[in-house]
Amino acid sequence: MFLFIATIFIAELIIAVTLILYIVRADRAVLKLNEQVEEYKPQIKAALEGIKEGIREINDKQEIVVEYLRKKRDQWLFKMLQTVLIYLLLFLFRGKCKKAASICQGLLLAKDVWDSIPG
């Protein structure tokens, strides 16, 4: 019986020593990794600041693009509305008032010329 208890005790000691050795190895590895992180800390900090600035720039550019697209959409809708109204007037005045139709056609021509001017 004492031999059995001694064998179990020795086995537990072997397991405990093995666990302690693994813990010591892990501690050394963590200390080595910590030294490397401390060595590269300024470079890591500079890189993170660069990433932060890049994200800020992207956000600013995104706002500019969204505002530009909003303006272009509003311009396009206004031009579309003008065109639809002019063609509607042409359709309505086509048979009834020849002078009004020619005025509308002249306005449409002036509008097309005005839209073709860059700027």
DRENTORKOL-3810 file (N, C-alpha, C; in nm, 4 decimals):
REM DRENTORKOL-3810
@n.u->0.0805; n.v->-0.1175; n.w->0.0000; ca.u->0.0000; ca.v->0.0000; ca.w->0.0000; c.u->0.0862; c.v->0.1258; c.w->0.0000
@n.u->0.1928; n.v->0.1257; n.w->0.0807; ca.u->0.2815; ca.v->0.2416; ca.w->0.0842; c.u->0.3531; c.v->0.2590; c.w->-0.0487
@n.u->0.3829; n.v->0.1482; n.w->-0.1141; ca.u->0.4498; ca.v->0.1547; ca.w->-0.2446; c.u->0.3574; c.v->0.2217; c.w->-0.3468
@n.u->0.2284; n.v->0.1891; n.w->-0.3431; ca.u->0.1301; ca.v->0.2483; ca.w->-0.4334; c.u->0.1188; c.v->0.3984; c.w->-0.4086
@n.u->0.1112; n.v->0.4408; n.w->-0.2838; ca.u->0.1008; ca.v->0.5824; ca.w->-0.2485; c.u->0.2290; c.v->0.6552; c.w->-0.2887
@n.u->0.3448; n.v->0.5935; n.w->-0.2687; ca.u->0.4727; ca.v->0.6546; ca.w->-0.3070; c.u->0.4797; c.v->0.6699; c.w->-0.4579
@n.u->0.4325; n.v->0.5721; n.w->-0.5326; ca.u->0.4332; ca.v->0.5796; ca.w->-0.6795; c.u->0.3436; c.v->0.6938; c.w->-0.7267
@n.u->0.2261; n.v->0.7079; n.w->-0.6682; ca.u->0.1349; ca.v->0.8161; ca.w->-0.7058; c.u->0.1962; c.v->0.9511; c.w->-0.6698
@n.u->0.2600; n.v->0.9591; n.w->-0.5541; ca.u->0.3239; ca.v->1.0835; ca.w->-0.5127; c.u->0.4354; c.v->1.1221; c.w->-0.6089
@n.u->0.5179; n.v->1.0241; n.w->-0.6481; ca.u->0.6275; ca.v->1.0515; ca.w->-0.7431; c.u->0.5704; c.v->1.0942; c.w->-0.8777
@n.u->0.4626; n.v->1.0306; n.w->-0.9229; ca.u->0.4004; ca.v->1.0688; ca.w->-1.0505; c.u->0.3475; c.v->1.2119; c.w->-1.0431
@n.u->0.2871; n.v->1.2486; n.w->-0.9316; ca.u->0.2376; ca.v->1.3857; ca.w->-0.9147; c.u->0.3524; c.v->1.4849; c.w->-0.9112
@n.u->0.4626; n.v->1.4491; n.w->-0.8519; ca.u->0.5808; ca.v->1.5362; ca.w->-0.8528; c.u->0.6336; c.v->1.5548; c.w->-0.9944
@n.u->0.6388; n.v->1.4473; n.w->-1.0715; ca.u->0.6856; ca.v->1.4573; ca.w->-1.2111; c.u->0.5921; c.v->1.5494; c.w->-1.2900
@n.u->0.4630; n.v->1.5320; n.w->-1.2736; ca.u->0.3670; ca.v->1.6178; ca.w->-1.3443; c.u->0.3834; c.v->1.7630; c.w->-1.3002
@n.u->0.3990; n.v->1.7869; n.w->-1.1698; ca.u->0.4155; ca.v->1.9233; ca.w->-1.1189; c.u->0.5423; c.v->1.9869; c.w->-1.1727
@n.u->0.6527; n.v->1.9127; n.w->-1.1751; ca.u->0.7795; ca.v->1.9657; ca.w->-1.2279; c.u->0.7656; c.v->1.9963; c.w->-1.3764
@n.u->0.6985; n.v->1.9086; n.w->-1.4503; ca.u->0.6779; ca.v->1.9318; ca.w->-1.5944; c.u->0.5957; c.v->2.0593; c.w->-1.6163
@n.u->0.4882; n.v->2.0760; n.w->-1.5404; ca.u->0.4071; ca.v->2.1972; ca.w->-1.5533; c.u->0.4867; c.v->2.3221; c.w->-1.5175
@n.u->0.5667; n.v->2.3138; n.w->-1.4130; ca.u->0.6498; ca.v->2.4285; ca.w->-1.3740; c.u->0.7488; c.v->2.4620; c.w->-1.4840
@n.u->0.8100; n.v->2.3615; n.w->-1.5482; ca.u->0.9040; ca.v->2.3860; ca.w->-1.6578; c.u->0.8332; c.v->2.4527; c.w->-1.7767
@n.u->0.7114; n.v->2.4064; n.w->-1.8084; ca.u->0.6362; ca.v->2.4699; ca.w->-1.9174; c.u->0.6004; c.v->2.6146; c.w->-1.8835
@n.u->0.5657; n.v->2.6399; n.w->-1.7591; ca.u->0.5331; ca.v->2.7765; ca.w->-1.7170; c.u->0.6567; c.v->2.8657; c.w->-1.7263
@n.u->0.7737; n.v->2.8141; n.w->-1.6875; ca.u->0.8982; ca.v->2.8916; ca.w->-1.6953; c.u->0.9328; c.v->2.9207; c.w->-1.8413
@n.u->0.9161; n.v->2.8197; n.w->-1.9292; ca.u->0.9425; ca.v->2.8427; ca.w->-2.0725; c.u->0.8480; c.v->2.9485; c.w->-2.1297
@n.u->0.7212; n.v->2.9384; n.w->-2.0953; ca.u->0.6234; ca.v->3.0362; ca.w->-2.1436; c.u->0.6575; c.v->3.1758; c.w->-2.0916
@n.u->0.7010; n.v->3.1860; n.w->-1.9679; ca.u->0.7384; ca.v->3.3152; ca.w->-1.9111; c.u->0.8572; c.v->3.3749; c.w->-1.9860
@n.u->0.9568; n.v->3.2914; n.w->-2.0171; ca.u->1.0730; ca.v->3.3401; ca.w->-2.0932; c.u->1.0307; c.v->3.3865; c.w->-2.2324
@n.u->0.9415; n.v->3.3103; n.w->-2.2953; ca.u->0.8952; ca.v->3.3487; ca.w->-2.4296; c.u->0.8197; c.v->3.4812; c.w->-2.4242
@n.u->0.7374; n.v->3.4999; n.w->-2.3217; ca.u->0.6631; ca.v->3.6254; ca.w->-2.3080; c.u->0.7577; c.v->3.7418; c.w->-2.2821
@n.u->0.8583; n.v->3.7215; n.w->-2.1991; ca.u->0.9557; ca.v->3.8281; ca.w->-2.1727; c.u->1.0315; c.v->3.8653; c.w->-2.3001
@n.u->1.0689; n.v->3.7642; n.w->-2.3794; ca.u->1.1388; ca.v->3.7909; ca.w->-2.5052; c.u->1.0481; c.v->3.8676; c.w->-2.6014
@n.u->0.9223; n.v->3.8262; n.w->-2.6110; ca.u->0.8273; ca.v->3.8954; ca.w->-2.6965; c.u->0.8035; c.v->4.0380; c.w->-2.6469
@n.u->0.7981; n.v->4.0578; n.w->-2.5174; ca.u->0.7798; ca.v->4.1905; ca.w->-2.4600; c.u->0.8972; c.v->4.2815; c.w->-2.4954
@n.u->1.0187; n.v->4.2281; n.w->-2.4930; ca.u->1.1360; ca.v->4.3077; ca.w->-2.5320; c.u->1.1265; c.v->4.3500; c.w->-2.6780
@n.u->1.0809; n.v->4.2580; n.w->-2.7635; ca.u->1.0667; ca.v->4.2917; ca.w->-2.9056; c.u->0.9596; c.v->4.3976; c.w->-2.9261
@n.u->0.8500; n.v->4.3864; n.w->-2.8533; ca.u->0.7434; ca.v->4.4870; ca.w->-2.8650; c.u->0.7930; c.v->4.6221; c.w->-2.8165
@n.u->0.8659; n.v->4.6246; n.w->-2.7063; ca.u->0.9211; ca.v->4.7506; ca.w->-2.6552; c.u->1.0183; c.v->4.8114; c.w->-2.7560
@n.u->1.0934; n.v->4.7261; n.w->-2.8260; ca.u->1.1898; ca.v->4.7743; ca.w->-2.9250; c.u->1.1182; c.v->4.8379; c.w->-3.0439
@n.u->1.0078; n.v->4.7789; n.w->-3.0858; ca.u->0.9353; ca.v->4.8291; ca.w->-3.2030; c.u->0.8212; c.v->4.9228; c.w->-3.1672
@n.u->0.8062; n.v->4.9582; n.w->-3.0433; ca.u->0.6938; ca.v->5.0410; ca.w->-2.9993; c.u->0.6864; c.v->5.1761; c.w->-3.0710
@n.u->0.7979; n.v->5.2502; n.w->-3.0873; ca.u->0.7872; ca.v->5.3783; ca.w->-3.1598; c.u->0.7431; c.v->5.3599; c.w->-3.3055
@n.u->0.7930; n.v->5.2543; n.w->-3.3689; ca.u->0.7546; ca.v->5.2298; ca.w->-3.5079; c.u->0.6072; c.v->5.1901; c.w->-3.5163
@n.u->0.5619; n.v->5.1096; n.w->-3.4231; ca.u->0.4214; ca.v->5.0705; ca.w->-3.4209; c.u->0.3327; c.v->5.1922; c.w->-3.3976
@n.u->0.3750; n.v->5.2788; n.w->-3.3048; ca.u->0.2967; ca.v->5.3992; ca.w->-3.2756; c.u->0.2894; c.v->5.4906; c.w->-3.3983
@n.u->0.4034; n.v->5.5074; n.w->-3.4683; ca.u->0.4047; ca.v->5.5914; ca.w->-3.5886; c.u->0.3154; c.v->5.5314; c.w->-3.6967
@n.u->0.3195; n.v->5.3991; n.w->-3.7119; ca.u->0.2360; ca.v->5.3345; ca.w->-3.8124; c.u->0.0880; c.v->5.3516; c.w->-3.7800
@n.u->0.0522; n.v->5.3374; n.w->-3.6539; ca.u->-0.0879; ca.v->5.3544; ca.w->-3.6147; c.u->-0.1345; c.v->5.4980; c.w->-3.6339
@n.u->-0.0466; n.v->5.5943; n.w->-3.6070; ca.u->-0.0811; ca.v->5.7350; ca.w->-3.6326; c.u->-0.1017; c.v->5.7589; c.w->-3.7820
@n.u->-0.0166; n.v->5.6966; n.w->-3.8641; ca.u->-0.0332; ca.v->5.7089; ca.w->-4.0094; c.u->-0.1644; c.v->5.6498; c.w->-4.0569
@n.u->-0.2004; n.v->5.5348; n.w->-4.0021; ca.u->-0.3278; ca.v->5.4728; ca.w->-4.0379; c.u->-0.4440; c.v->5.5616; c.w->-3.9954
@n.u->-0.4329; n.v->5.6190; n.w->-3.8753; ca.u->-0.5387; ca.v->5.7075; ca.w->-3.8256; c.u->-0.5544; c.v->5.8297; c.w->-3.9166
@n.u->-0.4440; n.v->5.8880; n.w->-3.9584; ca.u->-0.4485; ca.v->6.0046; ca.w->-4.0476; c.u->-0.5057; c.v->5.9654; c.w->-4.1835
@n.u->-0.4673; n.v->5.8477; n.w->-4.2318; ca.u->-0.5210; ca.v->5.8002; ca.w->-4.3598; c.u->-0.6716; c.v->5.7815; c.w->-4.3542
@n.u->-0.7204; n.v->5.7260; n.w->-4.2470; ca.u->-0.8650; ca.v->5.7079; ca.w->-4.2313; c.u->-0.9355; c.v->5.8424; c.w->-4.2241
@n.u->-0.8734; n.v->5.9387; n.w->-4.1563; ca.u->-0.9321; ca.v->6.0732; ca.w->-4.1490; c.u->-0.9389; c.v->6.1360; c.w->-4.2882
@n.u->-0.8321; n.v->6.1192; n.w->-4.3680; ca.u->-0.8308; ca.v->6.1742; ca.w->-4.5043; c.u->-0.9380; c.v->6.1078; c.w->-4.5907
@n.u->-0.9514; n.v->5.9766; n.w->-4.5780; ca.u->-1.0536; ca.v->5.9054; ca.w->-4.6557; c.u->-1.1921; c.v->5.9548; c.w->-4.6185
@n.u->-1.2152; n.v->5.9782; n.w->-4.4908; ca.u->-1.3448; ca.v->6.0287; ca.w->-4.4464; c.u->-1.3721; c.v->6.1667; c.w->-4.5052
@n.u->-1.2705; n.v->6.2537; n.w->-4.5065; ca.u->-1.2879; ca.v->6.3877; ca.w->-4.5649; c.u->-1.3184; c.v->6.3784; c.w->-4.7145
@n.u->-1.2443; n.v->6.2930; n.w->-4.7852; ca.u->-1.2663; ca.v->6.2771; ca.w->-4.9300; c.u->-1.4047; c.v->6.2201; c.w->-4.9563
@n.u->-1.4496; n.v->6.1287; n.w->-4.8716; ca.u->-1.5814; ca.v->6.0699; ca.w->-4.8891; c.u->-1.6893; c.v->6.1771; c.w->-4.8768
@n.u->-1.6750; n.v->6.2659; n.w->-4.7799; ca.u->-1.7727; ca.v->6.3730; ca.w->-4.7633; c.u->-1.7743; c.v->6.4652; c.w->-4.8857
@n.u->-1.6568; n.v->6.4932; n.w->-4.9409; ca.u->-1.6487; ca.v->6.5780; ca.w->-5.0598; c.u->-1.7183; c.v->6.5108; c.w->-5.1776
@n.u->-1.6927; n.v->6.3813; n.w->-5.1965; ca.u->-1.7529; ca.v->6.3079; ca.w->-5.3082; c.u->-1.9046; c.v->6.3014; c.w->-5.2923
@n.u->-1.9522; n.v->6.2760; n.w->-5.1711; ca.u->-2.0969; ca.v->6.2682; ca.w->-5.1486; c.u->-2.1617; c.v->6.4028; c.w->-5.1774
@n.u->-2.0997; n.v->6.5121; n.w->-5.1346; ca.u->-2.1545; ca.v->6.6451; ca.w->-5.1604; c.u->-2.1549; c.v->6.6747; c.w->-5.3111
@n.u->-2.0475; n.v->6.6371; n.w->-5.3813; ca.u->-2.0402; ca.v->6.6568; ca.w->-5.5258; c.u->-2.1510; c.v->6.5783; c.w->-5.5956
@n.u->-2.1703; n.v->6.4531; n.w->-5.5569; ca.u->-2.2743; ca.v->6.3711; ca.w->-5.6183; c.u->-2.4135; c.v->6.4265; c.w->-5.5884
@n.u->-2.4332; n.v->6.4801; n.w->-5.4692; ca.u->-2.5625; ca.v->6.5389; ca.w->-5.4345; c.u->-2.5911; c.v->6.6604; c.w->-5.5237
@n.u->-2.4892; n.v->6.7441; n.w->-5.5443; ca.u->-2.5072; ca.v->6.8617; ca.w->-5.6305; c.u->-2.5368; c.v->6.8201; c.w->-5.7737
@n.u->-2.4631; n.v->6.7211; n.w->-5.8242; ca.u->-2.4847; ca.v->6.6744; ca.w->-5.9612; c.u->-2.6241; c.v->6.6144; c.w->-5.9763
@n.u->-2.6705; n.v->6.5404; n.w->-5.8737; ca.u->-2.8045; ca.v->6.4833; ca.w->-5.8786; c.u->-2.9085; c.v->6.5938; c.w->-5.8854
@n.u->-2.8909; n.v->6.6972; n.w->-5.8029; ca.u->-2.9867; ca.v->6.8079; ca.w->-5.8035; c.u->-2.9854; c.v->6.8806; c.w->-5.9378
@n.u->-2.8668; n.v->6.9014; n.w->-5.9954; ca.u->-2.8574; ca.v->6.9654; ca.w->-6.1269; c.u->-2.9263; c.v->6.8804; c.w->-6.2331
@n.u->-2.9027; n.v->6.7502; n.w->-6.2278; ca.u->-2.9608; ca.v->6.6608; ca.w->-6.3267; c.u->-3.1127; c.v->6.6616; c.w->-6.3160
@n.u->-3.1650; n.v->6.6573; n.w->-6.1918; ca.u->-3.3100; ca.v->6.6593; ca.w->-6.1738; c.u->-3.3704; c.v->6.7906; c.w->-6.2243
@n.u->-3.3021; n.v->6.9019; n.w->-6.1982; ca.u->-3.3519; ca.v->7.0313; ca.w->-6.2443; c.u->-3.3526; c.v->7.0373; c.w->-6.3970
@n.u->-3.2457; n.v->6.9904; n.w->-6.4600; ca.u->-3.2408; ca.v->6.9899; ca.w->-6.6071; c.u->-3.3468; c.v->6.8970; c.w->-6.6649
@n.u->-3.3679; n.v->6.7834; n.w->-6.6012; ca.u->-3.4688; ca.v->6.6904; ca.w->-6.6491; c.u->-3.6074; c.v->6.7518; c.w->-6.6383
@n.u->-3.6335; n.v->6.8195; n.w->-6.5274; ca.u->-3.7616; ca.v->6.8861; ca.w->-6.5091; c.u->-3.7818; c.v->6.9953; c.w->-6.6133
@n.u->-3.6783; n.v->7.0748; n.w->-6.6398; ca.u->-3.6874; ca.v->7.1782; ca.w->-6.7425; c.u->-3.7184; c.v->7.1174; c.w->-6.8785
@n.u->-3.6482; n.v->7.0112; n.w->-6.9123; ca.u->-3.6673; ca.v->6.9479; ca.w->-7.0429; c.u->-3.8084; c.v->6.8923; c.w->-7.0552
@n.u->-3.8554; n.v->6.8260; n.w->-6.9498; ca.u->-3.9911; ca.v->6.7698; ca.w->-6.9541; c.u->-4.0943; c.v->6.8812; c.w->-6.9685
@n.u->-4.0769; n.v->6.9901; n.w->-6.8956; ca.u->-4.1724; ca.v->7.1011; ca.w->-6.9060; c.u->-4.1714; c.v->7.1645; c.w->-7.0443
@n.u->-4.0545; n.v->7.1815; n.w->-7.1004; ca.u->-4.0467; ca.v->7.2424; ca.w->-7.2339; c.u->-4.1111; c.v->7.1514; c.w->-7.3376
@n.u->-4.0853; n.v->7.0228; n.w->-7.3324; ca.u->-4.1465; ca.v->6.9315; ca.w->-7.4287; c.u->-4.2978; c.v->6.9205; c.w->-7.4055
@n.u->-4.3402; n.v->6.9295; n.w->-7.2807; ca.u->-4.4832; ca.v->6.9294; ca.w->-7.2519; c.u->-4.5496; c.v->7.0528; c.w->-7.3121
@n.u->-4.4851; n.v->7.1685; n.w->-7.2959; ca.u->-4.5392; ca.v->7.2902; ca.w->-7.3576; c.u->-4.5418; c.v->7.2783; c.w->-7.5092
@n.u->-4.4374; n.v->7.2230; n.w->-7.5674; ca.u->-4.4358; ca.v->7.2028; ca.w->-7.7125; c.u->-4.5507; c.v->7.1127; c.w->-7.7562
@n.u->-4.5731; n.v->7.0080; n.w->-7.6790; ca.u->-4.6806; ca.v->6.9151; ca.w->-7.7147; c.u->-4.8173; c.v->6.9826; c.w->-7.7020
@n.u->-4.8343; n.v->7.0625; n.w->-7.5945; ca.u->-4.9634; ca.v->7.1272; ca.w->-7.5735; c.u->-4.9907; c.v->7.2371; c.w->-7.6762
@n.u->-4.8896; n.v->7.3120; n.w->-7.7117; ca.u->-4.9085; ca.v->7.4251; ca.w->-7.8034; c.u->-4.8853; c.v->7.3890; c.w->-7.9490
@n.u->-4.8576; n.v->7.2642; n.w->-7.9778; ca.u->-4.8232; ca.v->7.2234; ca.w->-8.1129; c.u->-4.9333; c.v->7.2564; c.w->-8.2126
@n.u->-5.0534; n.v->7.2200; n.w->-8.1827; ca.u->-5.1597; ca.v->7.2412; ca.w->-8.2800; c.u->-5.2312; c.v->7.3731; c.w->-8.2621
@n.u->-5.2338; n.v->7.4281; n.w->-8.1454; ca.u->-5.3159; ca.v->7.5453; ca.w->-8.1160; c.u->-5.2457; c.v->7.6759; c.w->-8.1491
@n.u->-5.1237; n.v->7.6905; n.w->-8.1049; ca.u->-5.0546; ca.v->7.8179; ca.w->-8.1193; c.u->-4.9205; c.v->7.7946; c.w->-8.1870
@n.u->-4.9117; n.v->7.8258; n.w->-8.3114; ca.u->-4.7864; ca.v->7.8063; ca.w->-8.3847; c.u->-4.6770; c.v->7.8988; c.w->-8.3324
@n.u->-4.7123; n.v->8.0199; n.w->-8.2960; ca.u->-4.6121; ca.v->8.1121; ca.w->-8.2449; c.u->-4.5580; c.v->8.0646; c.w->-8.1109
@n.u->-4.6442; n.v->8.0161; n.w->-8.0229; ca.u->-4.5996; ca.v->7.9672; ca.w->-7.8925; c.u->-4.5096; c.v->7.8454; c.w->-7.9103
@n.u->-4.5421; n.v->7.7614; n.w->-8.0082; ca.u->-4.4588; ca.v->7.6437; ca.w->-8.0332; c.u->-4.3215; c.v->7.6860; c.w->-8.0836
@n.u->-4.3176; n.v->7.7839; n.w->-8.1705; ca.u->-4.1876; ca.v->7.8285; ca.w->-8.2205; c.u->-4.1072; c.v->7.8970; c.w->-8.1098
@n.u->-4.1747; n.v->7.9680; n.w->-8.0192; ca.u->-4.1058; ca.v->8.0299; ca.w->-7.9052; c.u->-4.0480; c.v->7.9221; c.w->-7.8147
@n.u->-4.1274; n.v->7.8181; n.w->-7.7902; ca.u->-4.0788; ca.v->7.7084; ca.w->-7.7055; c.u->-3.9621; c.v->7.6365; c.w->-7.7721
@n.u->-3.9706; n.v->7.6174; n.w->-7.9038; ca.u->-3.8592; ca.v->7.5550; ca.w->-7.9733; c.u->-3.7349; c.v->7.6428; c.w->-7.9664
@n.u->-3.7533; n.v->7.7721; n.w->-7.9768; ca.u->-3.6411; ca.v->7.8635; ca.w->-7.9625; c.u->-3.5821; c.v->7.8577; c.w->-7.8217
@n.u->-3.6701; n.v->7.8514; n.w->-7.7214; ca.u->-3.6225; ca.v->7.8372; ca.w->-7.5843; c.u->-3.5475; c.v->7.7057; c.w->-7.5652
@n.u->-3.5974; n.v->7.5982; n.w->-7.6264; ca.u->-3.5309; ca.v->7.4692; ca.w->-7.6174; c.u->-3.3939; c.v->7.4741; c.w->-7.6846
@n.u->-3.3857; n.v->7.5388; n.w->-7.7982; ca.u->-3.2570; ca.v->7.5539; ca.w->-7.8665; c.u->-3.1610; c.v->7.6371; c.w->-7.7819
@n.u->-3.2110; n.v->7.7460; n.w->-7.7219; ca.u->-3.1263; ca.v->7.8298; ca.w->-7.6360; c.u->-3.0789; c.v->7.7496; c.w->-7.5144
@n.u->-3.1679; n.v->7.6696; n.w->-7.4599; ca.u->-3.1308; ca.v->7.5868; ca.w->-7.3442; c.u->-3.0237; c.v->7.4853; c.w->-7.3832
@n.u->-3.0399; n.v->7.4203; n.w->-7.4978; ca.u->-2.9388; ca.v->7.3223; ca.w->-7.5423; c.u->-2.8041; c.v->7.3886; c.w->-7.5668
@n.u->-2.8061; n.v->7.5083; n.w->-7.6244; ca.u->-2.6813; ca.v->7.5807; ca.w->-7.6472; c.u->-2.6195; c.v->7.6191; c.w->-7.5123
@n.u->-2.7020; n.v->7.6658; n.w->-7.4212; ca.u->-2.6530; ca.v->7.7045; ca.w->-7.2883; c.u->-2.5942; c.v->7.5846; c.w->-7.2141
@n.u->-2.6569; n.v->7.4690; n.w->-7.2251; ca.u->-2.6063; ca.v->7.3493; ca.w->-7.1584; c.u->-2.4781; c.v->7.2978; c.w->-7.2220
@n.u->-2.4594; n.v->7.3249; n.w->-7.3492; ca.u->-2.3397; ca.v->7.2758; ca.w->-7.4169; c.u->-2.2160; c.v->7.3611; c.w->-7.3847
@n.u->-2.2360; n.v->7.4798; n.w->-7.3306; ca.u->-2.1226; ca.v->7.5666; ca.w->-7.2962; c.u->-2.0563; c.v->7.5084; c.w->-7.1711
@n.u->-1.9230; n.v->7.4790; n.w->-7.1789; ca.u->-1.8555; ca.v->7.4209; ca.w->-7.0598; c.u->-1.8435; c.v->7.5247; c.w->-6.9488
@n.u->-1.8438; n.v->7.4733; n.w->-6.8271; ca.u->-1.8239; ca.v->7.5628; ca.w->-6.7130; c.u->-1.9413; c.v->7.5709; c.w->-6.6330
END
